[in-house]
Amino acid sequence: MTALLVVVATVLVAVALALRARRGRDMDLEQWSVGGRGFGSVFVFLLMAGEIYTTFTFLGGSGWAYGKGGPAFYILCYGSIAFVMSYWLLPTLWRYAKRKGLLSQADFFTAKFDSPGLGVLVSLVGVVALVPYLVLQLKGLGIIVSETSGGRIPYAAAIIAGTVVLAAYVTISGVRGSAWTAALKDVLILVVVVFLGIYLPLHYFGGFGPMFHAIDAAKPGFLTLPAKGMSPSWFVSTVLLSAFGFYMWPHSFGAVYTARDERVFRRNAIVLPLYQLILVFVFFAGFAAVLVVPGLTGSDGDLSLLRITAKTFDPWFVGVVGGAGVLTALVPGSLILMTAATMLAKNIYRVARPATTDRQTAVLAKILVPVVALVALYFTFNGGDTIVSLLLMGYSLVTQLFPAMILSLCRRRLVNTAGAAAGIVVGVAVVAAFTISGATLTGLAPWLPQPLKDLNTGVVALVANLVVLGLVTMITRRHRAVRGAPSESVAA
Amino acid sequence: MRPRHLLGVLPVLGMLGGAWLADRTEPYVLGLPFILFWMLAWVVLTSVVLAVIYKLDPANRSGE
């Protein structure tokens, strides 16, 4: 119970900070996500390094290192590839957005294709993709509350309590969160993860080398990619899918517009990969758990970090780790919840009914917060996925916006509105079909060569998207002239 | 395609190629299985490559 009390105290501090800091600097999802902050001091370094950690990296990353081994390394790679792309992509997006005075991701598609309808479609895809992202935060909250109570609070009750806290937090801190709560979360999680990542291997195995040798001896092949399933071709397709989707999230796309000048993106691209190195500590903690707390299978792997912590330390420290974990779910979770509710009100409802006033839009967004939370709660109880699989589902969805976005930046008009819309709809439909039916390529086409069978199904959706986009663009172009201004060039 | 654009392809090839080329535990480097060391090394090299591209890119030269 001591552990749970420390967790509850941490949440209270966070809420108090949010209330107190309301007069100070507010923060929205754009500022919270990549590139919103400048560089220059040790404190800022700690914040940026801590920002890498969300429920996904903290519980999900350790859970995958524990449950899957080598395939977890994909988490280390996709960010770096996204940053390479960002060097050329973001300045181009920024210049266009600045000239047209754009505010959101939907605005970009509306302006580029001269079609508010496409803006609505893009917003819908964004909101749908944010749901699994929110579900994984709720799952994280539930796991932490249930584990730190020593199992006295059942997982289901813990998730419901977590959802109520999240919705209340969003309502209390207004439509905006507090930069100070985020700062507390960033520093706390960084200290906790670096400590666990170093202490656990040393304590149980006497070093990193001995730990990995012991794992390799106990489970040969666990530390590398398997020949089947999560094979190298799965790894490559998953890294690419996630890298393409990286800037397609409504919040990261929007963050691009807040920069002061375009050089910021090129400079950030150099520094940001280094922050990914911090992820290795959470892998160390997850790997240490493999031999120390064996036997957690499937989505229970997400429990591994807290189980090994509970086995190793006094209850008060378990509470500190849990408290840090709750903040990594609460801060991003609240921002995701707000973004989804605001997008539904502003980019979808308001476009359909242009007479809606600002006040009505704000009220609607507030009403939608608990509604979105309930939807996420429903899915949290109806899926047995690991935290990482949930994020991959979200990535498969947002990545469907990538082809239309990239092609719209080309000098030649390669895609029109009908093509973009058809491609996105088909891509999302394919992702949905795979997700709902649970089908795999191995089941659908057993005759394919192994590397093709192992491809991430999000990539299959992306290919279908691209093919439909091309075909529909060609067919509709014959029927009518393309509307809109000549497209932008990719200057680099 | 200018040379600096080709440089940008390097980290992508390094990481993705590593899924096949470096998919083994031996030799351990700094106590890490080889595949983990390889991916970490490429994270650092991504940063280095982008710094070189930044230096070569005339877009960053005019007025500091």
Contacts between the chains, C-beta under 8 A, distances in Angstrom:
chain1	res1	chain2	res2	distance
A	70	B	23	7.7
A	70	B	33	8.0
A	70	B	35	6.2
A	73	B	35	6.6
A	73	B	36	6.1
A	73	B	39	5.1
A	76	B	39	5.1
A	76	B	40	7.0
A	76	B	43	6.3
A	77	B	15	4.8
A	77	B	16	8.0
A	77	B	39	5.8
A	77	B	42	7.5
A	77	B	43	7.6
A	80	B	11	6.1
A	80	B	15	6.7
A	80	B	42	7.0
A	80	B	43	5.3
A	80	B	46	4.2
A	81	B	11	6.8
A	81	B	12	5.6
A	81	B	15	6.6
A	81	B	46	7.8
A	83	B	46	6.7
A	83	B	50	7.0
A	84	B	8	5.3
A	84	B	11	5.6
A	84	B	12	6.5
A	84	B	46	6.3
A	84	B	49	7.8
A	84	B	50	6.7
A	87	B	8	6.8
A	87	B	50	6.1
A	87	B	53	6.7
A	87	B	54	8.0
A	88	B	8	7.6
A	91	B	59	7.8
A	207	B	31	6.1
A	208	B	30	7.5
A	208	B	31	3.7
A	208	B	32	6.5
A	209	B	28	5.9
A	209	B	31	3.2
A	209	B	32	7.9
A	210	B	31	7.9
A	211	B	31	7.9
A	212	B	25	7.2
A	212	B	28	6.7
A	212	B	31	6.5
A	212	B	32	6.7
A	212	B	33	5.3
A	213	B	28	7.4
A	216	B	25	5.4
A	216	B	33	7.1
A	223	B	25	5.2
A	223	B	33	4.5
A	223	B	35	7.1
A	223	B	36	7.3
A	224	B	23	5.1
A	224	B	24	5.9
A	224	B	25	6.1
A	224	B	33	7.1
A	224	B	35	5.5
A	225	B	19	6.3
A	225	B	23	5.1
A	225	B	35	7.3
A	232	B	19	3.8
A	232	B	20	4.8
A	232	B	23	6.1
A	233	B	19	7.9
A	235	B	16	8.0
A	235	B	19	4.3
A	236	B	16	4.8
A	236	B	19	5.3
A	239	B	15	6.8
A	239	B	16	6.5
A	240	B	16	7.5
A	263	B	59	7.9
A	263	B	60	6.1
A	266	B	50	7.9
A	266	B	54	5.6
A	266	B	57	7.1
A	266	B	59	7.6
A	266	B	60	6.2
A	267	B	54	7.2
A	269	B	50	5.1
A	269	B	54	7.9
A	270	B	47	5.8
A	270	B	50	4.5
A	270	B	51	4.8
A	270	B	54	5.9
A	271	B	47	7.1
A	273	B	43	5.3
A	273	B	44	7.5
A	273	B	46	4.3
A	273	B	47	4.5
A	273	B	50	7.3
A	274	B	43	7.4
A	274	B	44	7.1
A	274	B	47	5.2
A	276	B	43	5.1
A	277	B	40	6.6
A	277	B	43	5.9
A	277	B	44	7.2
A	280	B	36	7.6
A	280	B	40	6.3
A	283	B	36	7.5
A	492	B	5	7.4
A	492	B	59	7.6
